């Protein structure tokens, strides 16, 4: 990042802060160390902190008055003439984070240079390792997204501001897809959330994730990135195109169907819908989660409006020199941290343990997750896909799929339903009644299975 870019970030951040000094603005500017600012901008940052400490309103006029009181009339003149005020365009916290991160990176680089310059004075190997560990500790603070502690009163003020803004605008944070069954299961997908979609092979977890990506790209307009360790670009494209065309998934393997002009017309019209959609596909093989995170960060810098990330799937990541349980723990923590760092929801697809197929009741539960401890701990939401017809072609559920909430940090965990036809998910027919309710009315026998919230009972 060149010095000119840093100065532009500093100017924009301070311009927003002095335009309207809200709780959010105070949190943003004070989260950036004084040392991260340069020249006149550093003086403005010092003045703001002084005014806050002395409970004085923070505006362009009060900062200019502070400079004049200190005898720095040239700074006061510069502030009024050269630092333009501007409204917060939604980038206030992002600018503050960029400045703080850049400052930490510079500190880490300097620490590395200092240690490397002094390695020749080390007395033995242990001394060399100790010095290198100090560098790693410094760099670790950057990669872990260290933030200064916040007073609880400041947090509460921010929450009240958010509540008032929500009451005035009626706009709730997060994305909805517009598909009733999906929205009931997932709620609003919010920035920083790690959402796990888990199922046995063939249940439709990739299909469901693609549908979510398509709906959000259409309704919100933000970029979405699908990182696939399982399917090629072409395979993903085939699924999306056949879904939009309302054709079977295997249409591209059927030359007889493709020879029909009516089918090709459907495909052409559907393909046009995707021309301007900001959905990006990345095909990855033999990659670790570190490789994926690095690639995603680079992509986020390039597109600037990344709003959703999908990883398909956990089990195909390459692991090096560690047990599978530890590797999955590292993956889920890394993707959770990435979601928070980028401020976007991350969909993480996961395959369930085959042991569930040995039970009479094959509805998934948390213990069916492979290496479930880490996934269960790090995920904000876990949604299982279950289709009874996979195991019983005479099932009363027919083509309906059940989306089971295994974990949901916000809101009530409950099941929702989607129809699954020709390999694609769609809303269930109006008036659909889950067969469970029908069977409850006819029988008093019960069987139970465990979920995160204890025993969840269905009557059969």
Secondary structure, 3 states (H helix, E strand, C coil): CCHHHHHHHHHHHHHHHHHCCCHHHHHHHHCCCHHHCCHHHHHHHHHHHHHHHCCCCCCHHHHHHHHHHCCCHHHHHHHHHHCCCCCCCCCHHHHHHHHHHHHHHHHHHHHHHHHHHHHHHCCCHHHHHHHHHHHHHHHHHHHCCCCCCCCHHHHHHHHHHHHHHHHHHCCCCCECCCCHHHHHHHCCECCCCEEEEEECCCCCHHHHHHHHHHHHHHHCCCEEEEEECCCCHHHHHHHHHHHHCCCCHHHHHCHHHHCCHHHHHHHHHHHHHCCCCCEEEEECCCCCHHHHHHHHHHHHHHHCCEEEEEEECHHHCCCCCCCHHHHHHHHHHHHHHHHHHHCCEEEEEEEECHHHHHCCCCCCCHHHECCHHHHHHHCCEEEEEECHHHCCCCCCCCCEEEEEEEEECCCCCCCEEEEEECCEEEECCCCCCCHHHHHHHHCCCEEEEEECCEEEEEEC
